[in-house]
């Protein structure tokens, strides 16, 4: 066997091994837009479901106060434009 033939066999074997390593080691590529949080993406690939975030929300009193502030703000804006 010539040196060129042996070299070609070794290169083809290396390419096969590289493809096998990539197939086993790399996660499957997702199609579409990537997620904002890369850790959440890693969890979904691993099959772990992330816990939903709890929203703190506003109390009824804070919501009412905010509503009154916005009503006053928009009334003032409407008065200025007229």
C-alpha positions, 0 to 999 in steps of 0.5 A: 500500500502506498503512503497516499492510500494510507493517508486517505484511509486515515483521513476518511476514518477521522472524518467519520469519527468527527461526525460521530462525536458531533452527533453524540456530543452536540445537542440537536439544533432547534429551528426558529428563533433562539430563546431569550434565556440560554439556561432555559433552552439547555433545560428544555433540551435536557428534558427538565421543565423550568418552574414558572415564575411567580408574578408579584402583582399589584394590590387592589389599593396600588392598582386603584391609585395607579388608575387615578394617576393615569386618569389625571395624566390623560385628562391633563394631556387632553386639556393641553391639546384642546 
